[in-house]
Amino acid sequence: MNDISAKHLIAALPFPTVFITANQKVAFANRPAIELLGEQVLNQNFVFALRQPGLIAAIEDTAASLEKRVGKFTTTVGQSDVRYDVHIAPADGGLVLTFEDTSEAKDLASFRRDFVANVSHELRTPLASVVVFIETL
């Protein structure tokens, strides 16, 4: 795939996508990725552009093994953390990173877990009183 078609393909994707060349530079980033990471990431070494050790390790592992991996990326927007699963895949002459926002799914799972714990507690409290009353009778 030549540089022109790769740029057009990455630009057309609706989610943040970055292409890292074999010399470890961020060569392309689509508009959502630039909004997420900032314009300064272009032509910068990926280590300085991304700055998250877990993600950097996953990128380096993918570059060494040429096997797909998933890393984690977290950033703060306003007063809340936004979490991404970063899918890293080898491509012609580098790596393609796609960022999938998982914040809502993780928040929903946390809400569900807290809700079930609260409902369970609220049900156990009256049942304990009924059991004590029955034992008394």
Buried (B, 14 or more C-beta within 10 A) or exposed (E): EEEEEBBEBBBEBEBBBBBBBEEBBBBBBBEBBBEBBEEEBBEBEBBEBBEBEEBBEBBBBBBEEEEEBEBEBEEEEEEEEBBBBBBBBBEEBBBBBBBBBBBEEEEEEEEEEEEEEEEEEEEEEEEEEEEEEEEEE
